[in-house]
């Protein structure tokens, strides 16, 4: 389960790189009820997206190192320089950083050997997001990859993750957990894209999942505000009901209404 303990190697920050920060903030405000606050002194810079006064995500202008409008998942590290060095040793690419982030934190933008972009966050005064695993907050992250074995080996080398096989109907799926954690401690998943998905243009990328109380209703709200449906609502046995959309600037976001405990 994703928590705000922000253990080393776990997701602790999420931001959207957008060509229109104000429009993107407004879109997600309509869909998730997030409010907007400045994230620094630059009026054109980072905005914090808040849920009942707690930071749920952020949105920032596109940077030169961004490959396009997208959500970036950040993983906590106690030493960003050491993790960068480790990433280079096992085939990762450093796109930018280290750079200053809110609260004296340090960040870096990387790409894994299969081509998926992600980022690092060395906490300062700001450990990470204030709210996760609640309605309208990040609750899961998922890596789509073209080589599950290579991707798994890369992230294990960086973060000592535990990967727990959890085969699904059509794909081999692994639950990701912090070092020593079990499936119940999982914060995300990893699976290899089937050939037919690659044929239609799907590629390696991390996707954030936002928990919602009504998957269908949240997707309808997103479409009403200009999003495009990528995956219509579907039930996942023992998991919940999920959907996926591309927001008005093209960034991909997933929704999930978790299955209630028996």
GIKABEL-V818888 format. One record per pair of residues at least 4 apart in sequence whose ideal C-beta (glycine too) atoms are under 6 Angstrom apart, sorted by the first residue. I is the first residue (numbers start at 1). J is the second residue. Records with the same first field share a line. If there is no record, write none. Layout:
I->J / J
This chain:
2->132 / 133 / 139 / 187
4->132
6->12 / 76 / 127 / 128
7->178
8->76 / 78
9->159 / 178
10->76 / 178 / 187
11->73 / 75 / 141 / 187
12->76 / 121 / 128
13->74 / 121 / 128
14->57 / 138 / 208
15->58 / 60 / 72
16->24 / 59 / 71 / 251
17->62 / 66 / 70
18->24 / 59 / 69 / 249
19->62 / 249
21->47 / 59 / 61
24->59 / 249
25->36 / 47 / 59
27->225 / 247 / 248
28->32 / 34
29->34
30->225
31->221 / 222
32->136
33->136
34->49 / 51 / 56
35->50
36->47
37->48 / 50
39->46 / 47 / 48 / 58
40->45 / 46
46->58 / 60
47->59
48->55 / 58
49->56 / 57
50->55
51->56 / 131 / 136 / 137
54->130 / 131
55->129 / 130
56->131 / 137
62->66
65->95 / 96 / 109
69->249 / 250 / 251
70->251
71->208 / 251
72->119
73->118 / 141 / 206
74->119 / 121
76->121
77->83 / 120 / 122
80->98 / 106 / 108 / 120 / 122
83->120 / 158
84->94 / 108
86->158
87->92 / 110 / 158
90->154 / 157
91->113
92->110 / 112
93->111
94->110
95->109
96->109
97->107 / 108 / 109
98->106 / 108
99->107
101->105 / 107
102->126
103->124 / 125 / 126
104->124 / 125
105->121 / 122 / 123 / 124 / 126
106->122
107->119 / 121
108->120
109->119
110->118
111->117
112->116 / 154
113->150 / 154
114->145 / 146 / 147 / 150 / 151 / 204
115->204
116->204 / 205 / 206
118->206
123->127
131->137
132->137 / 138
133->139
135->211 / 213
138->208
139->209 / 211
140->188 / 209
141->188 / 206 / 208
142->188 / 189 / 207
143->190 / 206
144->193 / 205
145->151 / 192 / 204
146->193 / 204
147->151
148->152 / 192
152->163
155->159 / 161
156->161
160->179
161->176
162->177 / 181
163->174
164->175 / 183
165->174
166->173 / 175
167->172
168->173
171->191
173->189 / 191
174->190
175->183 / 186 / 189
176->188 / 190
177->181 / 185 / 186
181->185
193->197 / 198 / 202
197->202
198->202
207->252 / 254
209->254 / 256
210->255
212->218 / 255 / 257
215->233 / 241 / 243 / 255 / 257
216->233
218->255
219->243
222->227 / 245
223->227
226->248
227->245 / 247
228->246
229->245
230->244 / 245 / 246
231->243 / 244
233->241 / 243
235->241
236->242
239->259
240->256 / 257 / 258 / 259
241->257
242->256
243->255
244->254
246->250 / 252
247->251
